[in-house]
């Protein structure tokens, strides 16, 4: 890119600061002003783009942009979300929507989840527009709404209503991958290749109710309490999926002998429990959700008056399922925990792909390992969920790849959704440079 043309593109830091200054908290969910700014920026640089929103929801704007390539490779999708979680009830050291620079970091809600990653994608698209050597295939940028609350007004809307925008796409780069994880003196770069899928279950307990001054047995409250206790003590069985096996194998190649033995033991379902204990609390807690379905009670609803024992209590369960697990699998597990007298209602179920594509791991991992010599890139499965599930409906496999080289004293995952979210300037520039490389070398 000639110097005069390159100077037209704002720096990654400037782009991120501007993105953070839009309050796109979800809920309530209003990405309009941010999307309009993105469109104006893309228009200014001559990048083809469209604004799209679900019928009757003009504030849930999505931006889809495209830069033509040479035609030597399929299109590559860069997908990121503009919405962020709320800062309500959190104590921040900085204005969460100020985008301030302090202590070598850009501070603000979305700095890591995921306006930082979106910045890497946006900067790459703008530079590609001016490049004298266009990328092998078209580059598509999807800056979508509503990811934090499930993506139905964003990625799901685009996939279901405008699938033609993604014709020919095989792969996408998205969030949750390429950041440094420090373990026992080793630097790993996990690349997300799979995610657990969601099942939300409402359980209703019914029992004897009446005046609070009387003695009651087998109340809805006591039945719910016993079920909660069972959930704390009993868990779904361990199961090893392809992505986790590949991660454990890759880590065992470089870890010290004791840790390597534990990692190899975790590849045998019969010894996973022992292996988790050998890994230590920090690593074990990180690994366990990747090795079984999980059932987490999140909301309890029961009772409306302080002197009345309720005859009905409800508990909402957030269940996360491994690839290959089904709705009926988790319903059976929940039934065994709550007892026969409870009523179970599935309120939300989002299935995911049963198999995993890892064909780009050598390519993306190679970029990371060359950029940080001595490190190890590994595939992994994220315990939560992203918009990758929606794009998979079109046959698009997403890789978590928003690279960040992080020092050992930054707990990256603790910054997600928490106060004082921030990204080091060096990490942002590291990721932006690698995003450029990934796009320039992609061959499908």
N, C-alpha and C positions, 0 to 999 in steps of 0.2 A: 504494500500500500504506500503510495507516495506520501511524503511528509505532510504536504499541504492538505491532502485528503484525510489523512489520519487525524490531523488537528481538529477536524470537524466533529469528531466523535467525542462526547464527554467522557471523562475518566470513569472507571468503575466506581470509585468512591463517590463522585458527584451524583452518579445515577442512583446509587443506593441511598444516599442522603435524601434525595428527592422522593424516592419511593416510600421511605419511612415516614415522611412528613404528611402523607395521606393516611388519615385514620380509617382503615378498612376493617375495623373490628367486626368479628362475626361470632356471635350475634352483636348487633342487629343485622348486619350484612348490607353493606352499601359500598360497592367498588367503583361506582360511576366516575367520580372525579379522577381517580387514579387511572382508570381505563381511558378516559378522554385525554389525559396527559400523555399516556403511552401512544395513543393514536396520533396526536399532534407531533410527537417526537419522531415517530416512524414516517409520517407524512413529510416532515422537514427534511428527512434524509432519503426520501424517494423510495421507501420500502412499501411494497404492496401490502395492504392490511384491510381487515374488516372488523366492525363492531357487531356483536351478536348478543341477544338476550332472550330469555324465555318470554313467552307471551304474557303481557300484563305486568312484567317485572323489569321496567327500564333501568332500575338502579343496579341490577345484577349483570353488569356488562362484562363480556368476554372479548378479548382481542386475539385475533389470529392473523399472523403476518407470514410472508413468504419471500425468500430471496432465491432467485434461480441459481442452479448449479450448472455444471458442464454437461450433465446428462449421463455421466459414466457410472452412477450409483443410484440406488433408490433414495427417495427423500428421507431425511432424518428429522424426527420431531423433537423439539425442546419444549417440555411442558412444565409449567410452574404456576403457582397460585398467587393471587394478589391479596387475598384476605388473610387476616391474622386473628389470633385469639384475643380475647378481652384482657385489659390490664386492671379490671375492676378488683378492688380489694388487695392490690399488691403495692408494696412500698418500693419505689424506684429512687436511685441516686440521681438519675438524669430524667429529663422530659422524655417519656416513652415514644413521643412522636416528634422529637426534635432533630433526630439524625445527627447528634453532636459527635465530635471527635475528641476523645480524651484517653489518655493512657495507651495510645497506640491502637485504639479500637473505634469503630463506628457503633454508637449506642442507639438502641431503639427497638420497639416491638417489630418483629419481622426480620431483624438483622441476620438470624440464622434460619428462621422458619417463616416464609422462605424467600424474603425479598433479597437476601444476599445471593442465593442461588439464581433467582430470577434476573438479578443484575448481571451475573456472568453470562446468562443466555442472551439477554438484551444487548450487551456490549458486543458479543460475538456476532449477532445478526447485523448490527450496524456496521461493524468492520467488514463483514463479508460483502456487504453492499458495495463498498469502495475497493475491494480487493482486485488487483490485477490478475490474480489467479483464483477464480471462483472455486468453491468447494465441489467435490465430485458430483454430488446430487443436490437437489433443492433442500433448503433449510426452512423448516416450518417452526414458528414460535407460537405457542398457545399460552397466553397469560389469562388464567381462568379464575372465576369467582368460586366461592362457597366450598373450598376443599375442607376447611376446618369443621364444617357441619355435614360432611358426607359427599359433597360435590354434585348434588342433583341439579343445581342451578348453573353449574359450570361445566366440568368435564363430561358429566352424564348427558347434559343437554346437548353439547356439541356432538357427542358420539351418536346420540339417538336422532337428532334433528338435522345434523349437517355432516354426515359421515363422508361425503364426497371431498371434504377439505383434507382428508387424511388418506386418500386413495394411494395405494402403492407403498405406504409406510410399513416397514418391518420392525423398526426399533425406535425407541424414544429414550432420551435422557431426562431424568427427573430428580426429585429430592431424595434425601436420606442415603447418601453414599459418598465415598471419597474423602472422608475426614479422618484425621489421625486418631488412633486409639493406642494409648501407651499401656503395655502389659509386660511386667517383669523386665523392663529395659528394652523391650522390642517395640517397634512402631508398625502398626498394622493399618491398612486402609481398606475398610469393609466397603464393598460395592453391593448395593441392594439388588437382588435378583428375584426375590419372592416376598410376599407379605401374608400375614394371617388374615382371614376374613372374619366378618363380624356377624354375630347373632345376638340380638337383644331379646331377652325373655322376661316377661312379667309373671311373677308367682304370687298367687293370692291364697292366703291362709285364712280359714274360717274357724271360729271357736266360740266358746261361751262368753257372752258379754254381760254387762250389768253395772251396778253401782260400785264405785271404787272402794267403798268402805267394807265390802263383802269379800269373802275368800272365793276365788274362782280357780278351777283347774282346767287344763287343756284349753287355754285361751288362744286366740289367734296370735297374740303377742308371744306367748311362751313357745308355741309351735314354730313361729318364725325364728325365735332365738335359738332353738335347738337346730334348726336347719342351717343357720349362720355358723354355728359351732361346727357342724359337720363339714361345711364348705371350707372352713379354716384347716381342718384336719385331713380331709380326704380330697384327692385331686385326680383328674383324668390320668390315664396311664401314659407313660413315656412312649414316644414314637419318633423315630429318626426319619426326617425327610431329606430329599436329595441336596437341597441348598445347604442345610446344616451339616450334613456329612462332608460336603466339599469344604466348608469352612473349617471344620475340625481337623480334617486331613492337612489342609494348608498350614494351619497354626502349629500342628504337631511337628512339622518339618523343621521349625526354627526355634521352638521353645526349649528351655532346659529340660533335663531328663524327667524330673518329677512331674512337671506340668504336662510334658508330652505324653507320659503314661496316662495321666488323668484324661487328656483329650482323646486318646485312643480308646480308653475304657468307655467314654461317652458315646462311642460309635456302636456299642452293644447295648440294646435296650435293657438287658438284664443287669447291667452294671452302671447304668446312668446315675442312679441315686448316689452310689458310692463315689462316682467320678465328680459329681457336683460338690460333694463335701471336700474332696481333695483339692479342688480348684480355689478354695477360699471364698469368703462371703461375697466380695465385690464381683469376681468373675463368675461365680456360681449364680448369683442373682441375675446377671446379664444373660447367662446361657439358658437358664431353666425355661423361660417362656418360649424359647425356640425348640424345645424338646417335648412339649405337651400342649394340648388345648388348655385354656384357662377359663375359670368361672369367677367373676368378681362382682360382689354385690356393691351397687353404687348409690341407690336411692331407696329409702324406706318411707312408706306412707301408711300411717295408721293412727287413729285417734283424733278427735276434734275437741274434746273437752277434758279438763284435768281430773275430774271426778267420775269419769265414765270409762269403763274397760271396753275397748272396741271389740266388735265381733268380727272384724275383718282387718287384715294387715296385708299390704302389698310390698314386695321387694322387686326392684329392677336389677337384673343381672346383665352385666356386660361380658359376653362370652367371645373369646377370640380363638379361631379354629385354624389348625394347621392345614396346609394344602392336602387335599384328599379326604379330610373329615367332612361330614355332611350334617345337615340340620337334624336329621333323625339321630345321629350319633350323639350330639350334644344334648338333645332333649332327653334321651335315655339317661345320660349322665346326671342331668339336673333332677330328673324324677327320682333317681336313687338317693339324692341328697335331701330333697325336700319332703319326701314321704307321700303316702297315698292320699292323704286328705287335702293336699294342695292342688290348686288349679294352675295349669301352665298355659301361657299364651305367648307365642312368638310374635313380637312386634316388628322386628326388622331382621332380614337375613340377606346377606350379600355373599354369594358364592364367589370363589376365586378359582384360578386355573389349577388343576391337579398336578400339572407338570411344570418344570422350570426350564427356561432357555438360558444357557450360560455361554453361548458362542462368542460373545464379545468380551468375556472376562480376560482372555490373553491380551487383547488389544488395549482395553481400558486400563487393566492392571499394569501393563507394560509402561503406559504413559506415567502412571503414578510412581512406579518403582524407579524409572529413569529420572524423574523430577526430584525424588528424595532417595538417593542411593542408600542401601542398607535396610530399606523398609520392605514390607511384604503386603501385597494386595490380596484380599480374600473375598470370595462371594459370601453373602449372608442373607438371612431372611429377617425382615423387620417385624417386631412383635405387634406393631400397630397397623394402620392402613393408610394408603395414599390414593391419589387419582389413577394410579397404574391399573387398578382393577377395571375402571371404565374403558380405558384405551385398549385393554386386552380383549374386550368384546369385538374389536375390529381386527383382532389378530396381531396387535402391536405389543411387543415385549419391551417393558421399561426397565432401564438400569438406573439405580440411584447413583448419580454422578454429579455432585456439586462440590468439587474438590476443595479441601481446606487443610493446609499444613498447620497444625496446632501444637503449641508447647504443652509439656506434660502437666503444667499447673492449671490448665483450663479443662474443666469437666464439661465437655461439649453437650452431652445429653441433658445436663442439668439446666442449660440455658433455654431449652425448648419450653415455651409457654410460661417461663418464670420471670421474676423481676430482674432488671438490669441485663436483659438480653443484649448481646453485643458480638461483634465479629472483629478479630484483629485485622488491621489493614493489610499486613503481610499475607494473611490467609485469603482475604478477598482477592488480592492481586495474583496470588498463586493459583487460585481456582479459575480466575478469568483467563489466565494464560493457558491453562490446561484445557479449558472448554474450547478455546480457539483451536488448539491442536487436535482435540477429539473430532471436531467438525471437519477440519481440513483433511484428516486422514481416513475418515469413515468410508468404507467401501461396501457396506451392507452385509 
